[in-house]
Amino acid sequence: MARHSFIQMSKLPNVKGRISYITSHAKQENLYATYRTADNTFWKNLARESQQEFQRSGTTGKCIEARELIIALPEIYTTFDPQQVLEEFTNKFRQQYGVECVSALHHNKRKTNYHIHLIFSERKLLPEPDIKIATRSVFFDETGKRVRTKKEITDENGQVRKGCTVIKKGEVYESHLFTTKDERFKSEAFIAEAKEVYTELINSHISDPEQRLKVFDKNSVYLPTKKIGKNNPKAAEIEADNTARQEWNITADMALISGIEETKILEIKKEEIHQKASQSIKENGWLPNLFRSIVSKAKEFLQNLIRQTALPPKPVLNMDMAEFRTMQKLMIRVQNRAREIRSLQEEVPKLKAQLAETKGIFKGKERKALETQIQQTEGKISAMLEAIPDILKSDGYPDVQAFMATYRKAEAVVDHYNRELAEWERKVKESRRPAEKERYAPPERESVRDQLRRLQAEGKQKTKHRSRDRER
């Protein structure tokens, strides 16, 4: 299966501390390169101004001084110059969004995760500092909030309370070196855009199409799997969760090949997984076992629908168009595989029924043989299901959903051409005089061929725009 790009964003309440941590050879065992677009003074001033603004706002919680992206890189990137890689990725962000950055290129302790830490400012430096001079005395209480009179910050003895501030006339009471925060960095659209930008950049240095990454499409029929970090105490739980998600994904592939409409699968995904999981979280909180149960029941629901749906007839190779013939042959291959899987799936209940009927103390060997046969059959089904996307990937399609969508569009183009051709032949046949035949021009086969080529290119291009498995 195609690997998905992994990009994660986090908020930084202590940007100077975080910069020190990611760029320190003393604190990082496998640190290969660091890069800055602004010096320490910039980040010191940014932190101070962010904290001052936070205090003035009276907001509770933690002040967010900056943000950080973690960008996972394929292992092939370990063969490239680390400093060049880091500078290219950092400058790409600075050019795209116009803010200052600090970055570092790391490996984890076991050297299984090659990644970039990219810290960025949500603010830009003002062309000129905005300095406010007090025209009269200015008073601030313990929280940093400005008050109108001195009386509001004095105690019963008329003394200024500890923590309060008095700015005298003529002194600077407020200065701004930076703009306000850019709100787009808080949006889901930003992280989605960043994933697209960096996935495209990563792939631009990978020549092998099968090694390229893609962005997971949350609106697809599939469920994303989670990345398991090092020393994660919930590793076993996440792995079990990923297994349930993968089982849904291969069932969705089988449903697409079986002729079930993509909209129907999406409807089941929404109603049987998303809505039920959301309701469960509201009522019980996040319970991993309950979520896996919901996914498992949704998978069984979809499997029942597959059993009730007859496989569509094999495509007939009756067109002399190489592009469509190639797609038809691929369709025949995956449909043949689907028929083999359906046949094996029908065998499993029969074997289980036979096992249930095999009773008695002298039937031990027979029961063992049946149990082995059931396990082998189920294992074969699982392996065949997982191999279906690879059949299509060898021809450039990222997954079953992308191929089926492209094939249906191509099928509609060819069907339209056939109808036009039949109409042309009818008109020619009905013509009484030879001269009248010249009035009717046959549909252009070249135009259809060009449409098919465009559709194929678009279907395969989704590889760039959509982690072994579907990691998020």
Secondary structure as GFF3:
##gff-version 3
##sequence-region A 1 472
A	DSSP	beta_strand	7	12	.	.	.	ID=ss1
A	DSSP	alpha_helix	15	22	.	.	.	ID=ss2
A	DSSP	beta_strand	31	36	.	.	.	ID=ss3
A	DSSP	alpha_helix	40	57	.	.	.	ID=ss4
A	DSSP	beta_strand	66	73	.	.	.	ID=ss5
A	DSSP	three_ten_helix	75	79	.	.	.	ID=ss6
A	DSSP	alpha_helix	82	97	.	.	.	ID=ss7
A	DSSP	beta_strand	101	107	.	.	.	ID=ss8
A	DSSP	beta_strand	114	120	.	.	.	ID=ss9
A	DSSP	beta_strand	125	133	.	.	.	ID=ss10
A	DSSP	beta_strand	138	140	.	.	.	ID=ss11
A	DSSP	beta_strand	146	147	.	.	.	ID=ss12
A	DSSP	three_ten_helix	150	153	.	.	.	ID=ss13
A	DSSP	beta_strand	165	167	.	.	.	ID=ss14
A	DSSP	beta_strand	172	178	.	.	.	ID=ss15
A	DSSP	three_ten_helix	183	186	.	.	.	ID=ss16
A	DSSP	alpha_helix	188	203	.	.	.	ID=ss17
A	DSSP	three_ten_helix	209	211	.	.	.	ID=ss18
A	DSSP	alpha_helix	235	257	.	.	.	ID=ss19
A	DSSP	alpha_helix	262	268	.	.	.	ID=ss20
A	DSSP	pi_helix	269	274	.	.	.	ID=ss21
A	DSSP	alpha_helix	275	284	.	.	.	ID=ss22
A	DSSP	alpha_helix	288	308	.	.	.	ID=ss23
A	DSSP	alpha_helix	322	357	.	.	.	ID=ss24
A	DSSP	alpha_helix	364	393	.	.	.	ID=ss25
A	DSSP	alpha_helix	400	430	.	.	.	ID=ss26
A	DSSP	alpha_helix	434	437	.	.	.	ID=ss27
A	DSSP	alpha_helix	445	465	.	.	.	ID=ss28
###
